[in-house]
Amino acid sequence: MNITDIKIRKLFSEGKVRAIVSIILDGEFAVHDLKVIEGVERLFVAMPNRRSEDGRFQDIVHPISMEARAQIEGAILEKYEEAISQTEEEPQTENLGA
């Protein structure tokens, strides 16, 4: 499995969800709505999920092995850190008025 593209679709500065992400696997399979979550000890990636009839959340897609999960999470968190660095480096524009 090769992650051929990662798109940080939205960044958040407040709350536990820090980003919404899409990935493409092997240039042929897209997975949308992965979330970068700020946990108690570290950032982690949550898989797309839905609420079941009993109110619990169930992953819609997920990696089968720990190695695949680590590969996906590592690549997404690296891209997230790059996106955060870029937003911090962008010059702030001032409202100078008329």
Secondary structure, DSSP 8 states (H G I E B T S, - for coil): --EEEEEEEEE-SSSSEEEEEEEEETTTEEEEEEEEEE-SSSEEEE--EEE-TTS-EEESS--SSHHHHHHHHHHHHHHHHHHHHHHHHS--------
